[in-house]
């Protein structure tokens, strides 16, 4: 397999040399099965507080057993619950070991609830898998209480055969926090009824357009929960109280909803100190991300009823590009012991993400999401407006104007970001004024490359792309030309205003303005070529898809059986395979058809073939434009004669670059480590190291 990922050592070297602004390169998955009988010495740091302890740690057990609860004060009374609720003096008094068994044949409780999705009242036909959730508290003679102790115990469930090699996340909370009519965040609830009462015509809207409790946002709609992360080896990655919110846009109406978990000091700890996503390299290349302020259990967004795999795959393919990508790992979730399906754990963008990935003080971060301040102060929108207005209102074909724009915007990050969205045929992207984020520091810090005060792009929610609703059949379509044409016949930018007279800053207007610059156009074309040639090379991209399918293919069909939709449940496996095949059709077809799409959109000559190689991959590699190649063997790509390419030799330690050997082209300097290649037909470039 030929890989085009940028490895950690190369990342650091390129950033230090000022050739890259920072990038992400992260991923991972895993497994567990614990088979033991009751024994008082089976404990872990997560099943013991300073005052109260379980005899067993959370995990998977083959046989029934009695769970003992002990307290360091023999006079204390221990109370416990088995439904996820917070224990108190009105809960069950502990007097003898709690008999734990396989509960899966018990009636569904949470899984049987309706009113969680407009237009869909699907409930599973079968009883879902269930775990034992025990929450306990000790009450002392003086009325004081211990910390609450939480445990999740799966009995008689073969973890490997059911869930494979992924972590299991157990969520425990008072059910009212999720399902109460007035305050539950998971239901249509009172918000929906009030919304309908305001206007009966609202009933005619589609489900994803509807309002419900689950569409409410902000701290007011965050609820407390206890979260346990059971890793594949049976260890407890973390067990702590957090806040939970419903996450997403249109997919909030889905029966299986995305959830965001937030660590706060008021819940006990202001971060999760655990590598939730294995091998999750920091964006600055300086080690792995070791703590998380928050993370997301993502249902797949637009892809939730389809492949559920698009966003993880597409972002993984470009995790060496000059923008931030979220890293992922699949998991299986349970709520109050009931099976809640397969999710993807995703990084959550926030000011803390920037701090944890770049070492930048989170108080110095401004983050804009879809034109609004997401992190920072309300007035910080002026930094974005200043950049947007300058670019949109001025002629970017003038070098001085474009140079100033480059001082405000990390142009490499923006160009790669634009190329990515265009390549994957994202129909819900920044060019549609949706699903876009950018960030910068408020006060530049010359000691950190990414803290230079320039805006940088962040990729997320790419599911409405890659032929999701066409079975991949749109791979040959030209989705680029419309965004290259001025909106007005005279080519002038005239800002639109909303009903309040506020300027509507459409991101596509900024893109069109930048496209007037010849350097921008050149770099955009080259970025599209490189993305096609290397990031989405079918042999690599389809292998990645297959690797993910090996995991998702086991977990997604049961999730469909749990959540629907109804028409999928009759053949969930066949439906899933069909959706994954459609994604594969797009990947393969887009690679074949993209040169022609670029040619037509940018009015270029027919593409030519390029072959890049090196004399010895053990001694070095090559960066073409902004893509570092793994040259275990020669790689091929297509380019256009209108735009020369740049090659940079990257010798490894103990080696040095000697020269370039080329055919069918002209090179600016065959002895220079970095050179420009001009060509009029097919060409080859070979880097010689010694």
MIZA-698315 format. One line per 2 residues: number of its first residue (from 1); their letters; for each residue x, y, z of C-alpha. Coordinates in steps of 0.5 Angstrom, whole numbers, plus 2048, in hexadecimal, padded with zeros to 3 digits. Example, Ala and Ser with C-alpha at 12.3 -4.5 7.8 and 13.67 -1.06 7.14 Angstrom:
1	as	819:7F7:810; 81B:7FE:80E .
//
This chain:
1	xx	800:800:800; 803:807:7FE .
3	xx	802:80C:804; 802:813:803 .
5	xx	801:815:80A; 806:81A:80D .
7	xx	809:817:813; 80A:81A:81A .
9	xx	812:81B:819; 811:81E:812 .
11	xx	80B:823:815; 810:826:81A .
13	xx	815:827:815; 811:82A:810 .
15	xx	80D:82F:815; 814:831:818 .
17	xx	816:832:811; 810:837:810 .
19	xx	80D:832:80A; 807:830:80E .
21	xx	802:833:813; 800:82D:816 .
23	xx	7FC:827:815; 7F9:821:818 .
25	xx	7FB:81A:817; 7F7:815:81C .
27	xx	7F2:80F:81D; 7F1:808:820 .
29	xx	7ED:802:823; 7ED:7FC:828 .
31	xx	7E9:7F6:82C; 7E8:7F3:833 .
33	xx	7E5:7ED:837; 7E6:7EB:83E .
35	xx	7E4:7E4:840; 7E4:7E4:848 .
37	xx	7E0:7E2:84E; 7DF:7E6:854 .
39	xx	7E5:7E7:858; 7E6:7ED:85D .
41	xx	7ED:7EE:85A; 7EA:7F0:853 .
43	xx	7EA:7F8:854; 7ED:7FE:850 .
45	xx	7EE:805:851; 7E7:807:84E .
47	xx	7E3:802:852; 7E6:805:859 .
49	xx	7E5:80B:85C; 7E9:80D:862 .
51	xx	7E3:80B:866; 7DE:806:862 .
53	xx	7E0:800:85D; 7DD:7FB:859 .
55	xx	7E0:7F4:859; 7E1:7F4:852 .
57	xx	7E3:7F9:84D; 7DE:7FB:847 .
59	xx	7DF:7F6:841; 7DC:7EF:83E .
61	xx	7DB:7E9:842; 7D9:7E2:83F .
63	xx	7D5:7E0:845; 7D1:7E3:84A .
65	xx	7D4:7E5:851; 7D2:7E9:857 .
67	xx	7D5:7F0:857; 7D7:7F3:85E .
69	xx	7D7:7FA:860; 7DC:7FC:866 .
71	xx	7DD:802:86A; 7E3:804:86E .
73	xx	7DE:806:874; 7DA:800:876 .
75	xx	7D5:805:879; 7D3:808:873 .
77	xx	7CD:806:86F; 7CE:804:867 .
79	xx	7C8:806:862; 7C8:804:85B .
81	xx	7C4:804:855; 7C4:7FF:84F .
83	xx	7C1:804:84A; 7C6:809:849 .
85	xx	7C3:80E:84D; 7C7:812:853 .
87	xx	7C6:80E:859; 7C4:811:860 .
89	xx	7C1:80F:866; 7BA:80D:863 .
91	xx	7BE:808:85E; 7BF:801:860 .
93	xx	7C3:800:866; 7C9:7FB:865 .
95	xx	7C9:7F5:86A; 7CB:7EF:866 .
97	xx	7CF:7EE:85F; 7CB:7F0:859 .
99	xx	7C9:7EA:854; 7CC:7EC:84E .
101	xx	7CA:7E8:847; 7C8:7E9:840 .
103	xx	7C3:7EE:840; 7C2:7EE:838 .
105	xx	7BB:7EA:839; 7B8:7F0:83D .
107	xx	7B3:7F4:83A; 7B6:7FB:836 .
109	xx	7B5:801:83A; 7B9:807:837 .
111	xx	7B9:803:830; 7B1:803:830 .
113	xx	7B0:80A:831; 7AD:80E:82B .
115	xx	7AC:816:82A; 7B4:816:829 .
117	xx	7B3:818:821; 7AE:81C:81D .
119	xx	7AB:817:818; 7AF:811:81B .
121	xx	7AC:80C:821; 7B0:806:81F .
123	xx	7B2:802:825; 7B6:7FB:824 .
125	xx	7B2:7F5:823; 7B7:7F1:828 .
127	xx	7B9:7F2:82F; 7C0:7F6:82F .
129	xx	7C6:7F3:832; 7C6:7F6:839 .
131	xx	7CC:7F7:83E; 7CB:7F8:846 .
133	xx	7CD:7FF:848; 7CE:800:850 .
135	xx	7CF:807:853; 7D0:807:85A .
137	xx	7D1:80C:860; 7D3:80B:867 .
139	xx	7CF:810:86C; 7D3:811:873 .
141	xx	7D0:812:87A; 7D0:819:879 .
143	xx	7CC:819:873; 7D2:81B:86E .
145	xx	7D3:816:868; 7D9:813:864 .
147	xx	7DA:814:85D; 7D6:810:858 .
149	xx	7D9:80A:856; 7D7:807:84F .
151	xx	7D7:801:84C; 7D5:7FD:845 .
153	xx	7D5:7F6:845; 7D4:7F2:83F .
155	xx	7D2:7EA:841; 7D1:7E5:83C .
157	xx	7D3:7E9:836; 7D9:7E7:831 .
159	xx	7DC:7EE:830; 7E0:7EC:82A .
161	xx	7DB:7E8:826; 7D6:7EE:827 .
163	xx	7DA:7F4:827; 7E1:7F2:824 .
165	xx	7E7:7F6:826; 7E4:7FD:828 .
167	xx	7E3:801:82F; 7DC:801:832 .
169	xx	7DA:807:835; 7D4:806:83B .
171	xx	7D0:80D:83C; 7CD:80D:843 .
173	xx	7C8:813:845; 7C1:814:847 .
175	xx	7BC:812:842; 7B8:819:842 .
177	xx	7BF:81C:840; 7BE:819:839 .
179	xx	7B6:818:839; 7B2:81C:83D .
181	xx	7AD:820:83A; 7AF:827:83C .
183	xx	7B7:826:83D; 7B9:820:83A .
185	xx	7BE:821:834; 7BD:81B:830 .
187	xx	7B5:81C:82F; 7B1:820:82A .
189	xx	7AD:822:831; 7AA:829:833 .
191	xx	7AE:82D:82E; 7AB:829:828 .
193	xx	7A4:82A:82B; 7A5:832:82C .
195	xx	7A8:832:825; 7A2:82F:822 .
197	xx	79D:833:826; 7A1:839:823 .
199	xx	79F:837:81C; 79B:831:81A .
201	xx	79F:832:813; 7A5:82F:817 .
203	xx	7A2:828:816; 7A3:829:80F .
205	xx	7AB:82A:80F; 7B0:824:80F .
207	xx	7B2:820:815; 7B9:823:815 .
209	xx	7B6:82A:814; 7B2:829:81B .
211	xx	7B4:82C:822; 7B4:828:828 .
213	xx	7B7:827:82F; 7BD:824:82B .
215	xx	7BE:82A:826; 7BF:82F:82D .
217	xx	7C6:831:82E; 7CB:834:833 .
219	xx	7CC:833:83A; 7C5:833:83C .
221	xx	7C4:82C:838; 7CA:829:83B .
223	xx	7C9:823:840; 7CD:81F:845 .
225	xx	7CF:818:843; 7D4:813:845 .
227	xx	7D9:810:840; 7DD:80A:840 .
229	xx	7E2:808:83A; 7E3:800:83A .
231	xx	7E9:7FF:836; 7EA:7F9:832 .
233	xx	7EF:7F6:837; 7EA:7F6:83C .
235	xx	7ED:7FC:840; 7E9:802:841 .
237	xx	7EC:808:83D; 7E8:80D:841 .
239	xx	7E2:80E:846; 7DF:814:847 .
241	xx	7DA:819:848; 7D9:81E:842 .
243	xx	7D3:822:83E; 7D0:820:838 .
245	xx	7CC:823:833; 7C9:821:82C .
247	xx	7CD:823:826; 7CC:824:81F .
249	xx	7C8:828:81A; 7C3:824:816 .
251	xx	7C5:81E:819; 7C2:820:820 .
253	xx	7BB:81D:81E; 7BE:816:81D .
255	xx	7BC:811:822; 7C4:80F:823 .
257	xx	7C6:816:825; 7CD:819:825 .
259	xx	7CF:81B:82C; 7D5:820:82F .
261	xx	7D8:81E:835; 7DC:824:839 .
263	xx	7E0:823:83F; 7DF:829:844 .
265	xx	7E2:82A:84B; 7DB:82A:84E .
267	xx	7DA:823:84C; 7E1:821:84F .
269	xx	7E6:822:84A; 7E7:827:844 .
271	xx	7EA:823:83F; 7EB:81B:83E .
273	xx	7F2:819:83F; 7F2:813:83A .
275	xx	7F4:812:833; 7EC:811:831 .
277	xx	7EF:810:829; 7F5:80C:829 .
279	xx	7FB:80F:825; 7F7:816:824 .
281	xx	7FD:81A:822; 7FD:821:824 .
283	xx	7FC:826:81F; 803:829:820 .
285	xx	806:822:820; 808:823:827 .
287	xx	806:81C:82A; 7FF:819:82B .
289	xx	7F9:81D:82D; 7F9:81A:835 .
291	xx	7F3:81E:837; 7EC:820:835 .
293	xx	7E7:825:837; 7E2:822:833 .
295	xx	7E0:81D:82E; 7DB:81B:82A .
297	xx	7D7:815:828; 7D5:816:821 .
299	xx	7CF:812:81E; 7D2:814:817 .
301	xx	7CE:81A:815; 7CB:81A:80E .
303	xx	7CE:813:80E; 7CA:810:814 .
305	xx	7C6:80C:810; 7CB:80A:80B .
307	xx	7D2:808:80B; 7D3:80C:812 .
309	xx	7DB:80C:80F; 7DC:812:80B .
311	xx	7DE:817:810; 7E3:812:813 .
313	xx	7E6:810:80C; 7E6:816:809 .
315	xx	7E9:81A:80E; 7EE:814:80F .
317	xx	7F0:815:808; 7F2:81C:809 .
319	xx	7F5:81C:810; 7FC:81F:80D .
321	xx	7F9:825:80A; 7FA:82C:80C .
323	xx	7F3:82D:810; 7F1:829:816 .
325	xx	7ED:823:816; 7E9:81F:81B .
327	xx	7EC:818:81D; 7E7:812:81F .
329	xx	7E7:80C:822; 7E0:807:822 .
331	xx	7DD:805:828; 7D7:802:82A .
333	xx	7D2:806:82F; 7CD:804:835 .
335	xx	7C9:808:839; 7C7:806:840 .
337	xx	7C9:7FF:83E; 7C5:7FF:837 .
339	xx	7C8:7FE:830; 7C8:805:82D .
341	xx	7CC:803:826; 7D2:804:823 .
343	xx	7D5:80B:823; 7DC:80E:821 .
345	xx	7E0:812:826; 7E2:818:823 .
347	xx	7E6:81E:825; 7E2:824:827 .
349	xx	7E5:82B:825; 7E5:830:82A .
351	xx	7EA:835:82D; 7ED:82F:831 .
353	xx	7EE:82B:82B; 7F3:831:829 .
355	xx	7F6:831:82F; 7F7:829:82F .
357	xx	7F9:829:828; 7FD:82F:827 .
359	xx	800:831:82E; 7FC:838:82E .
361	xx	7F9:83B:834; 7F1:839:833 .
363	xx	7F0:840:835; 7F3:843:82F .
365	xx	7EF:83F:82A; 7EA:842:825 .
367	xx	7E5:83D:822; 7E0:83E:81D .
369	xx	7DB:839:81B; 7D6:83B:815 .
371	xx	7D7:843:816; 7D6:843:81D .
373	xx	7DB:843:823; 7DC:83C:826 .
375	xx	7E2:83D:82A; 7E4:844:82D .
377	xx	7E0:84A:82E; 7DA:84D:82A .
379	xx	7DE:853:828; 7E3:84E:825 .
381	xx	7DF:84D:81F; 7E2:854:81C .
383	xx	7E9:850:81B; 7E5:84C:816 .
385	xx	7E1:851:813; 7E7:856:812 .
387	xx	7EA:850:80E; 7E4:84E:80A .
389	xx	7E2:855:808; 7E9:857:806 .
391	xx	7EA:851:801; 7E3:851:7FF .
393	xx	7E3:859:7FD; 7EA:859:7FA .
395	xx	7ED:857:7F4; 7F1:851:7F6 .
397	xx	7F4:850:7EF; 7F8:856:7F1 .
399	xx	7FE:853:7F4; 7FF:858:7FA .
401	xx	7F7:856:7FC; 7F8:84F:7FC .
403	xx	7FF:850:800; 7FB:853:805 .
405	xx	7F6:84E:805; 7FB:849:806 .
407	xx	7FD:84C:80C; 7F6:84B:80F .
409	xx	7F4:844:80C; 7F9:83E:80C .
411	xx	7F8:83E:805; 7FB:836:805 .
413	xx	7F6:834:80A; 7F0:838:806 .
415	xx	7F2:835:7FF; 7F3:82E:802 .
417	xx	7EC:82E:805; 7E9:831:7FF .
419	xx	7EC:82B:7FB; 7E9:826:800 .
421	xx	7E2:828:800; 7E2:829:7F8 .
423	xx	7E5:822:7F7; 7E1:81E:7FC .
425	xx	7DB:822:7F8; 7D8:825:7FF .
427	xx	7D1:827:7FE; 7D1:82A:805 .
429	xx	7D8:82E:806; 7DA:835:807 .
431	xx	7D8:837:800; 7D1:836:802 .
433	xx	7D3:83A:808; 7D2:834:80D .
435	xx	7D7:82F:811; 7DD:833:811 .
437	xx	7E1:835:816; 7E8:839:817 .
439	xx	7EC:83C:81C; 7F2:840:81E .
441	xx	7F5:843:824; 7F3:84A:827 .
443	xx	7FA:84C:829; 800:849:824 .
445	xx	805:845:828; 80C:845:823 .
447	xx	80E:83F:827; 808:83A:824 .
449	xx	808:83A:81D; 800:839:81D .
451	xx	7FF:83F:822; 801:844:81C .
453	xx	7FA:847:81C; 7F8:844:815 .
455	xx	7F1:841:815; 7F2:839:814 .
457	xx	7EC:834:811; 7E9:82E:815 .
459	xx	7E6:829:812; 7E0:825:815 .
461	xx	7D9:822:812; 7DB:820:80B .
463	xx	7D5:81B:80B; 7D1:81E:806 .
465	xx	7D6:81D:800; 7D9:817:7FC .
467	xx	7D2:815:7F9; 7CF:814:7FF .
469	xx	7C8:814:7FC; 7CA:812:7F5 .
471	xx	7CD:80B:7F6; 7D4:80F:7F5 .
473	xx	7D2:810:7ED; 7D3:818:7ED .
475	xx	7DB:817:7ED; 7DB:819:7E6 .
477	xx	7D7:820:7E7; 7DB:826:7E7 .
479	xx	7D9:82A:7EE; 7DE:82F:7ED .
481	xx	7DC:834:7E8; 7D6:837:7EB .
483	xx	7DB:83A:7F1; 7E0:83C:7EC .
485	xx	7DB:841:7E9; 7DA:848:7EC .
487	xx	7D3:849:7EE; 7D1:84F:7EA .
489	xx	7D2:850:7E3; 7D7:856:7E4 .
491	xx	7DB:852:7E9; 7DA:857:7EF .
493	xx	7D9:855:7F6; 7D3:858:7F9 .
495	xx	7D2:856:800; 7CB:853:802 .
497	xx	7C7:855:808; 7C2:851:80C .
499	xx	7BB:854:80F; 7BF:858:815 .
501	xx	7C4:85B:810; 7CA:857:812 .
503	xx	7CF:855:80C; 7CE:84E:80A .
505	xx	7D5:84B:809; 7D5:845:805 .
507	xx	7DB:841:805; 7DA:840:7FD .
509	xx	7DB:847:7FC; 7E2:847:7FF .
511	xx	7E4:841:7FB; 7E2:844:7F5 .
513	xx	7E6:84A:7F7; 7EC:846:7F8 .
515	xx	7EB:842:7F2; 7ED:849:7EE .
517	xx	7F4:848:7F0; 7F8:844:7EB .
519	xx	7FD:841:7F1; 7F6:83F:7F4 .
521	xx	7F4:83C:7EE; 7FA:838:7ED .
523	xx	7FB:835:7F4; 7F3:833:7F4 .
525	xx	7F4:82F:7EE; 7FB:82C:7F0 .
527	xx	7F7:82A:7F7; 7F2:827:7F3 .
529	xx	7F7:823:7EF; 7FB:821:7F5 .
531	xx	7F4:81F:7F9; 7F2:81B:7F3 .
533	xx	7F9:818:7F2; 7FB:816:7F9 .
535	xx	7F6:817:7FE; 7F0:813:7FB .
537	xx	7F4:80E:7F7; 7EF:809:7F6 .
539	xx	7F4:803:7F8; 7F5:807:7FF .
541	xx	7EF:80A:800; 7EB:804:7FF .
543	xx	7F0:800:803; 7EE:805:809 .
545	xx	7E7:804:807; 7E7:7FC:807 .
547	xx	7EB:7FD:80E; 7E5:801:811 .
549	xx	7E0:7FD:80E; 7E3:7F7:812 .
551	xx	7E1:7FA:818; 7DB:7FE:816 .
553	xx	7D8:7F9:812; 7D7:7F5:819 .
555	xx	7D5:7FA:81D; 7D0:7FE:818 .
557	xx	7CB:7F9:816; 7C9:7F8:81D .
559	xx	7C8:7FF:81E; 7C3:800:819 .
561	xx	7BF:7FA:81C; 7BF:7FE:822 .
563	xx	7BE:805:820; 7BB:804:819 .
565	xx	7B9:807:814; 7B3:801:813 .
567	xx	7B5:800:80C; 7BC:7FE:80D .
569	xx	7BB:7F9:813; 7B8:7F4:80E .
571	xx	7BF:7F3:80B; 7C4:7F8:80F .
573	xx	7CA:7F4:80D; 7C8:7F4:806 .
575	xx	7C7:7FC:806; 7CD:7FD:80A .
577	xx	7D1:7FA:804; 7CE:7FD:7FF .
579	xx	7CF:804:802; 7D7:802:803 .
581	xx	7D7:800:7FC; 7D4:807:7FA .
583	xx	7D9:80A:7FD; 7DF:806:7FA .
585	xx	7DB:808:7F3; 7DC:80F:7F5 .
587	xx	7E4:80E:7F7; 7E6:80A:7F1 .
589	xx	7E2:80E:7EC; 7E4:815:7EF .
591	xx	7EB:813:7EE; 7EA:811:7E6 .
593	xx	7E5:817:7E5; 7E9:81D:7E9 .
595	xx	7EE:81F:7E4; 7E8:820:7DF .
597	xx	7E4:824:7E4; 7EA:828:7E5 .
599	xx	7EC:829:7DE; 7E5:82C:7DC .
601	xx	7E4:830:7E3; 7EA:834:7E2 .
603	xx	7EA:833:7DA; 7F1:830:7DA .
605	xx	7F5:82C:7D5; 7F4:824:7D5 .
607	xx	7F8:821:7DB; 7FF:81E:7DB .
609	xx	802:818:7DF; 807:819:7E4 .
611	xx	80B:814:7E7; 80F:815:7EE .
613	xx	814:811:7F1; 81B:811:7F5 .
615	xx	821:80D:7F4; 821:80A:7FB .
617	xx	81B:80B:800; 81F:809:806 .
619	xx	823:80F:805; 81D:814:803 .
621	xx	817:816:800; 814:81C:7FC .
623	xx	80E:821:7FD; 80B:823:7F7 .
625	xx	807:82A:7F8; 805:829:7FF .
627	xx	804:821:7FF; 80A:81D:802 .
629	xx	80A:816:7FF; 80C:80F:801 .
631	xx	810:80D:7FC; 811:806:7FD .
633	xx	80F:805:7F6; 80E:80B:7F0 .
635	xx	807:80E:7F1; 804:811:7EB .
637	xx	7FF:817:7EA; 7FC:81C:7E5 .
639	xx	7FD:823:7E4; 7FC:829:7DF .
641	xx	801:82C:7DB; 7FF:833:7DD .
643	xx	801:832:7E4; 808:830:7E6 .
645	xx	809:82C:7EC; 80E:82C:7F2 .
647	xx	812:827:7F4; 816:827:7FB .
649	xx	81B:821:7FD; 81B:81F:804 .
651	xx	821:81B:806; 821:817:80C .
653	xx	826:817:811; 82D:815:80F .
655	xx	82B:816:808; 82C:81C:803 .
657	xx	828:81E:7FD; 82D:81E:7F7 .
659	xx	828:81F:7F0; 822:81F:7EC .
661	xx	822:81B:7E6; 81C:81D:7E2 .
663	xx	819:81B:7DB; 814:81E:7D7 .
665	xx	814:825:7DB; 819:82B:7DD .
667	xx	81B:82C:7E4; 81D:832:7E7 .
669	xx	823:82F:7EA; 825:828:7EA .
671	xx	82A:829:7F0; 825:82D:7F5 .
673	xx	821:829:7FA; 81B:82D:7F8 .
675	xx	81A:82E:7F0; 814:830:7EC .
677	xx	812:82B:7E6; 80F:82E:7E0 .
679	xx	80C:829:7DA; 808:828:7D4 .
681	xx	807:821:7D4; 808:81B:7D8 .
683	xx	80E:81B:7DD; 812:818:7E2 .
685	xx	816:81A:7E8; 81B:816:7EC .
687	xx	81E:819:7F3; 825:816:7F4 .
689	xx	828:815:7FB; 82E:813:7FD .
//
